[in-house]
């Protein structure tokens, strides 16, 4: 679970207190909630996930077969207004 810190995610954090993380593709929402609470000791209000599929790459052994490379799962986690995460705070 790694933070995704860009201009867009920082503005989301400032306006709506939504943090953005890249997580493993196989993680479920309850597991993401558990990991987030264990790491930051903040109980999330809501979690939304987004699956970004990678590109199809052709197999060398059989040109008709494809495999998916570079897939990601992004988690948008909303936290309470009084909570803070240092990675998203702008100095």
Secondary structure by P-SEA (a helix, b strand, c coil): ccccccaaaaaaaaccbbbbbbccccccaaaaaaaaaaaccccccbbbbbbbbbbbbbbcccccbbbbcccbbbbbbbbcccccccccccc
